[in-house]
Amino acid sequence: MIDPLFLAITLLVGIFNLLILTHSRQFWGNPCAKIESQCKLSKIVCSLCNADLVSRFYHDKYREYQRCAQCQLIFVPMAHHLSRTEEKAEYDLHQNSPDDQGYRDFLSRIFAPMHDRLAAGSKGLDFGSGPGPTLSVMFEEAGYSMTIYDPFYAADETALREHYDFVTVSEVVEHFREPKEDLDRVWSCVKPGGLLGIMTKLTLDVESFASWHYKNDRTHVSFFSKETFKWLANRWNADLTFFGNDVIVISSVPIRTMEQLENHQR
């Protein structure tokens, strides 16, 4: 036989819990809806095109890699980035120098196609020149006027307020944490009709990515494919040319005079 006192206490506890649940829903809203809302707020978006068409592409024991279905950028989420101090410590280990012929030979892959397309006396910027500027020296030796900029080693922001006939970004874009802002900043330095030369390894399929040495450098957080650069050139209304497997030259369209536009339309 059930004790009437126990039954009464159980009933009162049930009513009390029901009142608390009803009050909390009125005060806090639907908890499931709030969790769903928080997930939407924290959803990863592409660091280049801001699209939310992002999914996991690959992961290893150190970090994960997301790929955007719109611009095809593969990127490492911010939670897996090194600190700025850790990042600079990695760059300090670089032993690049104009005295290293092997390094000059490596940089010739971007120097040659740019040099072939530049007018004599052109003015250039080497963005991300590093601790041992060398590409800028190669251009100076060829008769070009050069300025260097590097956020760690030559951080004179006035260099980025000028406009140049050409800008080089060699082995740099893969380090961009915010590629949309960084690339737009670089592009803003290119004069109408000027050139932007980029050197970076291009991504392939997931099987190749798994064994790709380039991703193992933890300062590398943005990985580009040909499709990504095609998307970027289209966004900038620019012309695009690939050289080999790792050099990209983007040409700014010259500003046409009214007379040129009229002649073009005839």
C-alpha positions in Angstrom: 0.0 0.0 0.0 1.4 3.4 -1.1 2.0 5.9 1.8 -0.4 8.9 1.3 2.2 11.2 2.6 4.8 9.9 0.1 2.3 10.3 -2.7 1.5 13.9 -1.7 5.1 14.9 -1.5 5.8 13.3 -5.0 2.9 15.2 -6.5 4.1 18.5 -5.0 7.6 18.0 -6.3 6.3 17.3 -9.8 4.2 20.4 -9.8 7.1 22.5 -8.5 9.4 21.2 -11.3 6.8 21.9 -13.9 6.5 25.5 -12.7 10.3 26.0 -12.8 10.5 24.6 -16.4 7.6 26.8 -17.6 9.1 29.9 -15.9 12.6 29.2 -17.3 11.3 28.8 -20.9 9.4 32.1 -20.5 12.5 33.9 -19.2 15.3 32.3 -21.3 13.3 31.2 -24.4 13.5 27.8 -26.0 16.8 26.3 -25.0 17.1 24.2 -28.2 16.5 27.3 -30.3 19.2 29.2 -28.3 21.7 26.4 -29.0 20.8 26.4 -32.7 21.2 30.2 -32.8 24.6 30.0 -31.1 25.8 27.4 -33.6 24.7 29.7 -36.4 26.6 32.6 -34.9 29.8 30.4 -34.5 29.5 28.8 -37.9 32.8 29.0 -39.8 32.8 31.2 -42.9 35.4 31.4 -45.7 38.3 33.7 -44.8 38.5 34.9 -48.5 35.0 35.2 -49.8 32.9 35.2 -46.6 30.7 32.4 -47.9 29.3 29.9 -45.4 29.6 27.1 -47.9 32.5 25.6 -45.9 33.1 22.0 -44.9 36.0 20.0 -43.4 38.5 19.1 -46.2 41.2 17.3 -44.1 42.6 17.0 -40.6 45.7 15.8 -39.0 47.0 15.5 -35.4 47.8 19.2 -35.3 44.9 21.0 -37.0 42.0 20.8 -39.4 41.5 22.3 -42.8 38.3 23.7 -44.2 37.4 24.2 -47.9 35.1 26.8 -49.4 32.7 25.5 -52.1 32.5 29.0 -53.6 36.1 30.2 -54.0 37.8 26.8 -53.3 40.2 28.2 -50.7 41.4 25.7 -48.2 42.2 27.4 -44.9 43.0 26.6 -41.3 40.5 27.9 -38.7 41.7 30.6 -36.4 41.7 28.3 -33.4 44.6 26.4 -34.9 46.8 29.4 -35.7 50.1 30.0 -34.0 50.5 33.1 -31.9 52.2 36.0 -33.5 55.3 35.4 -31.3 55.4 31.7 -32.3 55.0 32.7 -36.0 57.8 35.2 -35.9 60.1 32.7 -34.2 59.6 30.4 -37.2 60.5 33.2 -39.6 63.6 34.1 -37.6 64.9 30.6 -38.5 64.9 31.4 -42.2 68.4 31.8 -43.7 67.5 33.5 -47.0 70.0 35.9 -48.4 70.9 37.6 -51.7 74.3 35.8 -51.4 72.5 32.4 -51.7 72.5 31.5 -55.4 70.2 28.6 -54.8 67.6 31.0 -53.3 68.1 33.4 -56.3 67.4 30.5 -58.6 64.2 29.7 -56.7 63.0 33.3 -56.9 63.8 33.4 -60.6 60.6 31.5 -61.2 58.6 34.7 -60.3 61.3 37.2 -61.4 61.5 36.0 -65.0 57.8 36.3 -66.0 57.5 39.7 -64.3 60.7 41.1 -65.8 59.6 40.0 -69.2 56.4 42.1 -68.9 57.7 45.3 -67.2 58.7 48.5 -68.8 62.2 49.8 -68.1 62.4 51.9 -64.9 59.1 50.5 -63.4 58.5 51.1 -59.7 57.8 48.0 -57.6 56.9 46.8 -54.1 58.0 43.5 -52.6 55.3 42.7 -50.1 56.5 40.2 -47.4 60.2 40.6 -48.1 61.1 38.6 -45.0 64.3 38.8 -42.8 66.6 38.6 -45.8 65.2 40.6 -48.7 66.4 39.1 -52.0 63.7 39.4 -54.7 63.8 43.2 -54.4 67.6 43.1 -54.8 67.2 41.1 -58.0 64.8 43.7 -59.4 67.1 46.6 -58.4 70.0 44.9 -60.1 67.8 44.8 -63.3 67.2 48.6 -63.1 63.9 48.8 -61.2 63.1 51.1 -58.3 62.0 48.9 -55.3 60.3 49.3 -52.0 60.0 46.6 -49.4 57.3 45.9 -46.8 57.1 43.1 -44.2 54.8 43.1 -41.1 57.6 41.7 -39.0 60.8 43.0 -40.5 60.0 46.1 -42.5 56.7 47.4 -41.2 56.7 50.9 -42.6 53.0 51.4 -43.4 53.7 54.4 -45.6 54.9 51.9 -48.2 51.3 50.6 -48.5 49.9 54.1 -49.2 51.9 54.3 -52.5 50.9 52.9 -55.9 53.3 50.8 -57.9 53.7 49.5 -61.5 54.2 46.1 -60.0 53.9 44.3 -56.7 55.5 40.9 -55.9 54.2 38.6 -53.1 56.5 35.6 -53.1 55.8 32.7 -50.7 53.6 35.0 -48.7 49.9 34.5 -49.4 49.9 31.0 -47.7 50.7 32.9 -44.4 47.7 35.2 -44.7 45.3 34.7 -41.8 42.7 37.1 -43.3 43.3 36.7 -47.0 40.4 38.8 -48.1 41.7 41.9 -46.3 45.4 41.2 -47.0 45.0 40.5 -50.7 42.7 43.6 -51.2 45.4 45.6 -49.4 48.1 44.3 -51.7 45.9 44.8 -54.8 45.2 48.4 -53.8 48.9 49.2 -54.2 48.9 48.1 -57.9 48.4 51.0 -60.4 45.8 50.6 -63.1 47.6 48.6 -65.9 50.1 47.3 -63.3 51.0 43.7 -62.4 50.7 41.6 -59.3 53.1 38.6 -59.2 52.3 35.8 -56.7 54.3 32.7 -55.9 52.7 29.9 -53.9 52.2 26.2 -54.2 48.8 25.3 -55.7 46.5 22.8 -54.0 45.2 19.6 -55.8 42.9 16.9 -54.6 42.5 15.6 -51.0 44.7 12.5 -51.7 47.6 14.7 -52.8 46.9 17.1 -49.9 47.3 14.3 -47.3 50.9 13.8 -48.3 51.7 17.4 -49.2 54.7 18.8 -47.4 53.5 22.4 -47.9 50.7 22.0 -45.4 53.1 20.8 -42.6 54.5 24.3 -42.1 52.2 25.5 -39.3 52.7 29.2 -40.4 50.9 28.2 -43.6 47.1 28.7 -43.1 45.7 29.6 -46.5 46.0 27.3 -49.5 45.0 28.4 -53.0 44.1 26.5 -56.2 43.8 27.7 -59.8 40.1 28.0 -59.2 40.7 30.2 -56.2 42.8 32.6 -58.3 40.3 32.6 -61.1 37.6 33.6 -58.6 39.9 36.3 -57.2 40.8 37.7 -60.7 37.1 37.8 -61.6 36.3 39.7 -58.4 39.0 42.2 -59.3 38.0 42.3 -62.9 41.6 41.5 -63.8 43.5 39.3 -66.3 45.2 36.1 -65.0 48.1 34.0 -66.2 49.7 31.0 -64.7 53.4 30.1 -65.0 54.4 26.6 -64.1 52.9 25.1 -60.9 53.4 28.0 -58.5 53.5 31.4 -60.2 50.5 33.6 -60.9 50.5 37.0 -62.6 47.4 39.1 -62.3 47.2 42.1 -64.6 45.2 45.2 -63.6 43.0 46.5 -66.4 44.2 50.0 -67.5 41.8 52.9 -67.1 40.6 53.9 -70.5 40.0 57.4 -71.6 36.5 58.4 -73.0 38.0 58.4 -76.5 39.4 54.9 -76.1 36.1 53.7 -74.8 34.2 55.2 -77.8 36.7 53.6 -80.2 36.3 50.3 -78.5 32.6 50.4 -78.8 32.6 51.1 -82.5 
